Amino acid sequence: MGSCLLQQQTKLSAIKPTKISLEHTSAGERLSSAVEHLQSVRCSHDDKDDTPQLLATSVVNSSSLDTALELGAKFLMSRQKPEGNFHYEYDWKKKENSDDDNSVRQAGTTWGLAFLHAGAPSAELSEAVLKALKFFEQYASEDKHGRRFVRYPGEEDGKLGTIALLALAHIDFLRSSPMLDAKTAKKLKNHLDGYIKFLLHAETSVGKGDNKRHAFHGRYKHSGEPFADDSAYFDGEALLALVRAARHMGHKNLWETIPRVAKGSWLINAETGLDQGDKHGDKHGDGIDEKELKRMKGFYQWSSMAMYELLQTDKHKFTPFEKRILRYADWRLGSAKFPLDQKKNAAVTLEGLVPAYLVVALGAQDKERADKIGCLLRRSGIPNLNIMQVGHPDAQGEALKASNNDPHAFGGVQPSVDSPKLRIDTTQHQMHAVLQIKQMLTSHGDALLF
């Protein structure tokens, strides 16, 4: 398993960043520049003896990230049931499973296996992804227009996030060129087409005229009819799925829809709250009401990843998203309501900060912001990734006490340094953040893929 997951990965030592101007750089050059910046940035709380090579040699290295990905993949696959779905939570102290079932969590874990496979293809991961997709297939239906949706057992209404995450799972699995027979490959592509059609069907709007904002219905009836207000989480997940389908799977027709839902969902889920903070002279949360804060938190990492993809597609067309992702990162870093507590898992926040750091903070020649985000990544974000993972050599606290011989716990990620509860969604988000950072530190490509 380890050799499969580590194949085709470049080593950190192979990267030799050069001094470059950031104003007219390609995405690939920015990746190298990011490594150089992380190696050289000196933070205000650095020790005097801290050297620029600290990041590359001890704080994080390619091997430690490979180990995290290998362990995370093992955990998620060990949590998979014979039917293809997953046990939700395992308490390694009580040695008890909790199956608090939820279609969004199940679909998110399916996506987790898919992007792990895309990062390092293996027969084991491919089999697990297909098994999870088959589980959802038995509960899926298509209407007369080919729009595909899921009637999940035990849920009275469908959740749009389930559809978006299944679309992402299909996208990342198929673009990794898995070893599939022609019939299976065609079936999965058809299923993806159906899920994308349903996301388009779920588009809605609020307001009129210049105040009209487009987003997505958050739920749908078992008949396949979308309804209900939008959800910040589902808006972000749906937007990311559409952008990735357009960029990586050839769904060019989606570029007609994407700009209006990208703008609309931003205005609904982020702009209003940020404006409240500005009016109160406070960008960190005290002047923002609880409803808007919840929206901002739910939309954060999904929209940041989507905005990253938009800027990679056409930086000039989507120029406003540079300022938006910067503004959002400022709030997230300084939020008094949702602080970055080093004792709690921060993977969800890192999923949004990595693209902000790479594409905007550096590319915009904003040294103050670049240093701020870079210092967070260097001093706490990246090093703390592995301390809560059971079985990792860098594990600390309670995670270090868990038995490496417990197959249900091995590789799982705790939600905090003190909690023994290992959840599939916590581990999935962690693996995504690890994969982002792994690629940031090792990629020679044109852009991050995850």
C-alpha positions as CSV (number, residue, x, y, z in Angstrom):
1,M,0.0,0.0,0.0
2,G,2.8,2.4,1.0
3,S,4.7,2.0,-2.3
4,C,1.5,2.5,-4.3
5,L,0.7,5.8,-2.5
6,L,4.2,7.1,-2.8
7,Q,4.7,6.4,-6.4
8,Q,5.1,9.3,-8.9
9,Q,5.8,11.8,-6.1
10,T,8.6,14.3,-6.6
11,K,10.9,15.0,-3.7
12,L,11.2,18.3,-1.9
13,S,15.0,18.3,-2.3
14,A,14.5,18.3,-6.1
15,I,13.0,21.8,-6.1
16,K,15.5,24.6,-6.6
17,P,13.6,27.8,-6.5
18,T,15.1,30.8,-8.2
19,K,14.7,34.5,-7.5
20,I,11.9,35.7,-9.7
21,S,9.5,38.7,-10.1
22,L,6.0,37.7,-9.0
23,E,4.2,40.2,-11.2
24,H,4.4,38.3,-14.4
25,T,4.8,34.7,-13.2
26,S,3.1,31.5,-14.3
27,A,1.3,29.3,-11.7
28,G,4.2,26.8,-11.9
29,E,6.7,29.6,-11.1
30,R,4.5,30.7,-8.2
31,L,4.7,27.2,-6.7
32,S,8.5,27.3,-6.6
33,S,8.3,30.9,-5.3
34,A,6.0,29.7,-2.5
35,V,8.5,27.1,-1.4
36,E,11.3,29.8,-1.5
37,H,9.1,32.1,0.6
38,L,8.2,29.5,3.2
39,Q,11.9,28.6,3.5
40,S,13.1,32.2,3.9
41,V,10.3,34.1,5.7
42,R,11.2,35.2,9.2
43,C,8.3,35.5,11.5
44,S,8.2,37.9,14.5
45,H,8.2,35.0,17.0
46,D,11.1,33.1,15.3
47,D,14.0,32.3,17.5
48,K,17.2,34.2,16.6
49,D,18.9,30.9,15.6
50,D,16.1,29.9,13.3
51,T,17.5,29.3,9.8
52,P,15.8,29.6,6.4
53,Q,16.2,25.8,5.9
54,L,14.1,24.9,9.0
55,L,10.9,24.3,7.0
56,A,12.6,22.0,4.5
57,T,14.6,20.0,6.9
58,S,12.6,19.5,10.0
59,V,9.2,21.2,10.3
60,V,7.8,19.4,7.3
61,N,9.2,17.2,4.6
62,S,7.9,15.2,1.8
63,S,8.3,11.9,3.7
64,S,6.1,13.1,6.6
65,L,3.4,14.1,4.2
66,D,3.6,10.9,2.3
67,T,3.2,9.0,5.6
68,A,0.1,11.1,6.5
69,L,-1.5,10.3,3.2
70,E,-0.7,6.6,3.4
71,L,-2.1,6.4,6.9
72,G,-5.2,8.4,6.0
73,A,-6.0,6.2,3.1
74,K,-5.7,3.1,5.2
75,F,-8.0,4.6,7.8
76,L,-10.7,5.5,5.3
77,M,-10.6,2.2,3.6
78,S,-10.7,0.4,6.9
79,R,-13.9,2.3,7.8
80,Q,-15.6,1.2,4.6
81,K,-18.4,-1.4,5.1
82,P,-19.0,-4.3,2.7
83,E,-21.9,-2.3,1.1
84,G,-19.5,0.5,0.2
85,N,-20.5,3.2,2.7
86,F,-18.6,4.1,5.9
87,H,-18.7,3.9,9.6
88,Y,-18.8,7.5,10.7
89,E,-16.9,7.7,13.9
90,Y,-14.6,5.5,16.0
91,D,-13.7,6.2,19.6
92,W,-10.3,4.6,20.1
93,K,-10.6,4.8,23.9
94,K,-14.0,3.1,24.2
95,K,-13.3,1.0,21.0
96,E,-16.8,1.8,19.8
97,N,-18.2,2.8,16.4
98,S,-20.8,5.4,16.0
99,D,-22.9,5.3,12.8
100,D,-24.5,8.7,12.9
101,D,-25.4,8.4,9.2
102,N,-25.4,11.4,6.9
103,S,-25.4,11.4,3.1
104,V,-23.1,14.5,2.8
105,R,-20.5,12.9,5.0
106,Q,-20.7,9.7,3.1
107,A,-20.3,11.5,-0.2
108,G,-17.5,13.6,1.1
109,T,-15.5,10.5,2.2
110,T,-16.1,9.0,-1.3
111,W,-14.6,12.2,-2.7
112,G,-11.7,11.8,-0.2
113,L,-10.8,8.4,-1.6
114,A,-11.1,9.7,-5.1
115,F,-8.7,12.6,-4.6
116,L,-6.3,10.3,-2.8
117,H,-6.4,8.0,-5.8
118,A,-5.8,11.0,-8.1
119,G,-2.8,12.0,-6.1
120,A,-1.3,8.6,-6.2
121,P,-3.3,5.9,-8.1
122,S,-3.4,2.4,-6.6
123,A,-5.5,-0.7,-7.2
124,E,-6.7,-0.6,-3.5
125,L,-7.9,3.0,-3.7
126,S,-9.5,2.4,-7.1
127,E,-11.5,-0.5,-5.8
128,A,-12.6,1.4,-2.7
129,V,-13.8,4.4,-4.8
130,L,-15.8,2.1,-7.1
131,K,-17.3,0.3,-4.2
132,A,-18.4,3.7,-2.6
133,L,-19.8,4.9,-6.0
134,K,-21.7,1.6,-6.4
135,F,-23.3,2.1,-2.9
136,F,-24.8,5.5,-4.0
137,E,-25.7,4.1,-7.4
138,Q,-28.3,1.8,-5.9
139,Y,-30.1,4.9,-4.4
140,A,-29.8,7.1,-7.5
141,S,-32.5,8.0,-10.0
142,E,-32.7,10.1,-13.1
143,D,-35.6,12.2,-14.3
144,K,-36.7,12.4,-18.0
145,H,-34.1,15.2,-18.6
146,G,-31.2,13.0,-17.4
147,R,-30.8,14.9,-14.1
148,R,-29.4,12.5,-11.6
149,F,-30.1,12.6,-7.8
150,V,-29.9,10.4,-4.8
151,R,-32.7,9.2,-2.5
152,Y,-30.7,8.4,0.5
153,P,-32.2,6.0,3.0
154,G,-33.4,7.6,6.2
155,E,-33.4,11.1,4.8
156,E,-36.7,12.7,4.2
157,D,-35.3,15.2,1.7
158,G,-32.2,15.1,-0.4
159,K,-29.2,17.4,0.3
160,L,-27.6,19.3,-2.6
161,G,-24.1,18.9,-0.9
162,T,-24.5,15.1,-1.5
163,I,-24.8,15.7,-5.2
164,A,-22.0,18.2,-5.4
165,L,-19.6,15.9,-3.5
166,L,-20.5,12.9,-5.7
167,A,-19.8,15.0,-8.7
168,L,-16.4,15.9,-7.3
169,A,-15.7,12.3,-6.6
170,H,-16.5,11.4,-10.2
171,I,-14.4,14.3,-11.5
172,D,-11.2,13.5,-9.5
173,F,-11.5,9.8,-10.0
174,L,-12.0,10.0,-13.8
175,R,-9.3,12.6,-14.4
176,S,-6.8,10.3,-12.7
177,S,-7.2,7.8,-15.7
178,P,-8.2,4.8,-13.6
179,M,-7.8,1.3,-15.1
180,L,-11.5,0.8,-16.0
181,D,-13.2,-1.2,-18.7
182,A,-15.0,0.8,-21.4
183,K,-18.4,0.0,-20.0
184,T,-17.6,1.2,-16.5
185,A,-15.8,4.3,-17.7
186,K,-18.8,5.3,-19.9
187,K,-21.2,4.6,-17.0
188,L,-19.3,6.9,-14.6
189,K,-19.1,9.7,-17.2
190,N,-22.8,9.4,-17.7
191,H,-23.4,9.5,-14.0
192,L,-21.3,12.7,-13.7
193,D,-23.2,14.3,-16.5
194,G,-26.4,13.6,-14.7
195,Y,-25.2,15.0,-11.4
196,I,-24.0,18.2,-13.1
197,K,-27.4,18.6,-14.8
198,F,-29.0,18.3,-11.4
199,L,-26.7,21.0,-9.9
200,L,-27.7,23.3,-12.8
201,H,-31.4,22.5,-12.2
202,A,-31.0,23.5,-8.5
203,E,-29.9,27.1,-9.4
204,T,-32.1,29.7,-7.8
205,S,-32.0,33.5,-7.2
206,V,-33.0,36.0,-4.6
207,G,-33.8,39.7,-5.1
208,K,-34.5,41.6,-8.3
209,G,-32.7,43.8,-10.8
210,D,-29.3,44.9,-9.6
211,N,-29.8,43.1,-6.3
212,K,-30.5,39.7,-7.9
213,R,-28.2,37.1,-6.6
214,H,-27.8,33.5,-7.9
215,A,-27.1,30.5,-5.7
216,F,-28.5,27.0,-5.3
217,H,-31.5,25.4,-3.5
218,G,-30.1,23.5,-0.5
219,R,-32.5,20.6,-0.7
220,Y,-34.6,18.5,-3.1
221,K,-37.7,16.3,-2.8
222,H,-37.5,12.6,-3.5
223,S,-39.3,13.5,-6.8
224,G,-36.1,15.4,-7.8
225,E,-37.6,18.9,-7.3
226,P,-35.2,21.3,-5.7
227,F,-36.5,23.6,-3.0
228,A,-35.5,25.4,0.2
229,D,-33.1,28.2,0.8
230,D,-29.5,27.9,-0.1
231,S,-26.9,26.5,2.3
232,A,-23.4,28.1,2.6
233,Y,-21.7,24.7,2.6
234,F,-23.7,23.4,-0.4
235,D,-23.3,26.7,-2.4
236,G,-19.5,26.3,-2.1
237,E,-19.5,22.6,-2.8
238,A,-21.7,23.0,-5.9
239,L,-19.7,25.9,-7.2
240,L,-16.4,24.0,-6.8
241,A,-18.0,21.0,-8.6
242,L,-19.1,23.1,-11.6
243,V,-15.8,24.8,-11.9
244,R,-13.8,21.6,-11.8
245,A,-16.2,19.9,-14.3
246,A,-15.7,22.8,-16.7
247,R,-11.9,22.9,-16.2
248,H,-11.0,19.3,-16.0
249,M,-13.8,17.3,-17.7
250,G,-14.6,19.4,-20.7
251,H,-18.0,20.7,-19.6
252,K,-17.5,24.0,-21.4
253,N,-21.2,24.8,-21.4
254,L,-20.9,25.5,-17.6
255,W,-19.0,28.7,-18.2
256,E,-22.4,30.4,-18.9
257,T,-23.6,29.6,-15.4
258,I,-20.4,29.7,-13.3
259,P,-19.8,33.5,-13.3
260,R,-23.3,34.4,-12.0
261,V,-23.4,31.7,-9.3
262,A,-19.8,32.5,-8.3
263,K,-20.7,36.2,-7.9
264,G,-24.1,35.5,-6.3
265,S,-23.0,32.9,-3.8
266,W,-20.1,35.2,-2.7
267,L,-22.5,38.1,-2.2
268,I,-24.9,36.0,-0.2
269,N,-22.5,34.0,1.9
270,A,-19.5,36.3,2.4
271,E,-19.9,39.9,1.3
272,T,-22.8,40.7,3.6
273,G,-20.9,39.5,6.7
274,L,-17.7,41.2,5.7
275,D,-19.6,44.5,5.1
276,Q,-21.1,44.3,8.5
277,G,-17.6,44.0,10.0
278,D,-16.4,47.0,8.0
279,K,-19.3,49.1,9.2
280,H,-18.4,48.4,12.8
281,G,-14.8,49.0,12.1
282,D,-14.1,45.4,12.9
283,K,-13.1,42.8,10.3
284,H,-12.6,40.0,12.8
285,G,-16.1,39.0,13.8
286,D,-17.4,41.1,16.7
287,G,-19.5,43.3,14.5
288,I,-21.0,40.5,12.5
289,D,-24.2,38.8,13.5
290,E,-24.2,35.0,14.2
291,K,-26.2,34.1,11.1
292,E,-23.7,35.8,8.8
293,L,-20.7,34.3,10.7
294,K,-22.1,30.8,10.3
295,R,-22.5,31.5,6.5
296,M,-19.0,32.8,6.2
297,K,-17.5,29.9,8.0
298,G,-19.4,27.3,6.0
299,F,-18.6,28.9,2.6
300,Y,-15.0,29.7,3.4
301,Q,-12.7,26.8,2.2
302,W,-15.1,25.7,-0.6
303,S,-15.3,29.2,-2.2
304,S,-11.5,29.8,-1.7
305,M,-10.8,26.6,-3.7
306,A,-13.3,27.5,-6.3
307,M,-11.9,31.1,-6.6
308,Y,-8.4,29.6,-7.0
309,E,-9.6,27.5,-9.9
310,L,-11.4,30.5,-11.5
311,L,-8.2,32.6,-11.3
312,Q,-6.2,29.7,-12.9
313,T,-8.8,29.6,-15.7
314,D,-8.8,33.2,-16.7
315,K,-7.1,35.7,-14.3
316,H,-8.3,38.8,-16.2
317,K,-11.9,37.7,-16.5
318,F,-12.1,36.7,-12.8
319,T,-9.9,39.5,-11.4
320,P,-12.5,40.5,-8.7
321,F,-11.9,37.2,-7.0
322,E,-8.3,38.1,-6.1
323,K,-9.5,40.8,-3.7
324,R,-12.3,38.6,-2.5
325,I,-10.0,35.7,-1.5
326,L,-7.6,38.1,0.2
327,R,-10.4,39.7,2.1
328,Y,-11.8,36.4,3.1
329,A,-8.3,35.2,4.3
330,D,-7.9,38.3,6.4
331,W,-11.1,37.6,8.2
332,R,-10.4,33.9,8.7
333,L,-6.9,34.6,10.1
334,G,-8.2,37.2,12.5
335,S,-11.6,35.9,13.4
336,A,-12.3,36.2,17.1
337,K,-15.3,34.0,16.7
338,F,-13.5,31.2,14.9
339,P,-9.9,31.4,16.2
340,L,-7.2,29.1,14.8
341,D,-6.7,27.1,18.0
342,Q,-3.6,25.0,17.9
343,K,-5.3,22.4,20.0
344,K,-8.0,21.9,17.5
345,N,-7.8,20.5,14.0
346,A,-7.4,23.3,11.4
347,A,-7.5,21.3,8.2
348,V,-10.7,23.0,7.0
349,T,-9.1,26.4,7.3
350,L,-5.9,25.3,5.6
351,E,-7.9,24.1,2.6
352,G,-8.8,27.7,2.0
353,L,-5.5,29.3,3.1
354,V,-3.3,27.3,0.8
355,P,-4.8,28.6,-2.5
356,A,-5.1,32.1,-1.1
357,Y,-1.4,32.0,-0.2
358,L,-0.3,30.6,-3.6
359,V,-2.3,32.4,-6.1
360,V,-3.3,35.7,-4.5
361,A,-1.0,36.7,-1.6
362,L,2.2,36.0,-3.6
363,G,0.9,36.8,-7.0
364,A,-0.5,40.1,-5.9
365,Q,3.0,41.2,-4.6
366,D,1.4,41.6,-1.2
367,K,4.4,40.9,1.1
368,E,2.6,41.7,4.3
369,R,-0.2,39.2,3.6
370,A,2.2,36.7,2.1
371,D,4.3,36.8,5.3
372,K,1.3,36.6,7.5
373,I,-0.2,33.5,5.8
374,G,3.3,32.0,5.2
375,C,4.2,32.3,8.9
376,L,0.9,30.6,9.9
377,L,1.6,27.8,7.5
378,R,5.2,27.5,8.6
379,R,4.9,27.8,12.3
380,S,1.6,26.1,13.2
381,G,-0.5,25.1,10.1
382,I,1.8,22.6,8.5
383,P,3.7,21.2,11.6
384,N,0.3,20.7,13.4
385,L,-1.1,18.7,10.5
386,N,0.3,15.4,11.7
387,I,0.2,15.7,15.5
388,M,-3.4,14.5,15.8
389,Q,-3.1,11.5,13.4
390,V,-3.0,8.1,15.1
391,G,0.1,6.1,14.0
392,H,2.0,9.1,12.6
393,P,5.6,9.4,13.8
394,D,4.9,13.1,14.6
395,A,1.8,12.2,16.7
396,Q,1.5,14.0,20.1
397,G,-0.8,14.0,23.1
398,E,-3.7,11.7,23.0
399,A,-3.0,10.5,19.5
400,L,0.3,9.2,20.6
401,K,-1.4,7.1,23.3
402,A,-3.7,5.3,20.8
403,S,-2.7,1.8,19.9
404,N,-1.1,1.4,16.5
405,N,-2.3,-2.2,16.6
406,D,-6.0,-1.1,16.5
407,P,-7.0,-1.5,12.8
408,H,-10.0,0.7,13.4
409,A,-8.0,3.6,14.7
410,F,-4.7,3.4,12.7
411,G,-4.4,6.5,10.4
412,G,-7.5,8.3,11.8
413,V,-7.3,12.0,12.6
414,Q,-8.6,13.5,15.9
415,P,-10.7,16.7,15.9
416,S,-8.5,18.0,18.7
417,V,-5.5,17.0,20.6
418,D,-7.6,15.7,23.5
419,S,-10.5,14.0,21.6
420,P,-10.3,10.2,20.9
421,K,-13.1,10.4,18.3
422,L,-11.8,9.6,14.8
423,R,-14.3,10.7,12.1
424,I,-14.3,10.1,8.4
425,D,-15.0,13.7,7.6
426,T,-12.3,15.0,9.8
427,T,-9.8,12.6,8.2
428,Q,-11.0,13.5,4.7
429,H,-10.5,17.2,5.2
430,Q,-7.1,16.6,6.7
431,M,-6.0,14.4,3.8
432,H,-7.1,17.1,1.4
433,A,-5.1,19.8,3.2
434,V,-2.0,17.5,3.4
435,L,-2.3,16.8,-0.4
436,Q,-2.6,20.5,-1.1
437,I,0.6,21.2,0.9
438,K,2.4,18.2,-0.5
439,Q,1.7,19.4,-4.0
440,M,2.7,23.0,-3.1
441,L,6.0,21.8,-1.9
442,T,6.8,19.3,-4.7
443,S,4.9,20.2,-7.9
444,H,6.6,21.3,-11.0
445,G,3.3,21.5,-12.9
446,D,1.4,24.6,-14.0
447,A,-1.0,24.6,-11.0
448,L,-2.2,22.8,-8.0
449,L,-4.7,20.0,-8.9
450,F,-6.4,19.8,-5.6
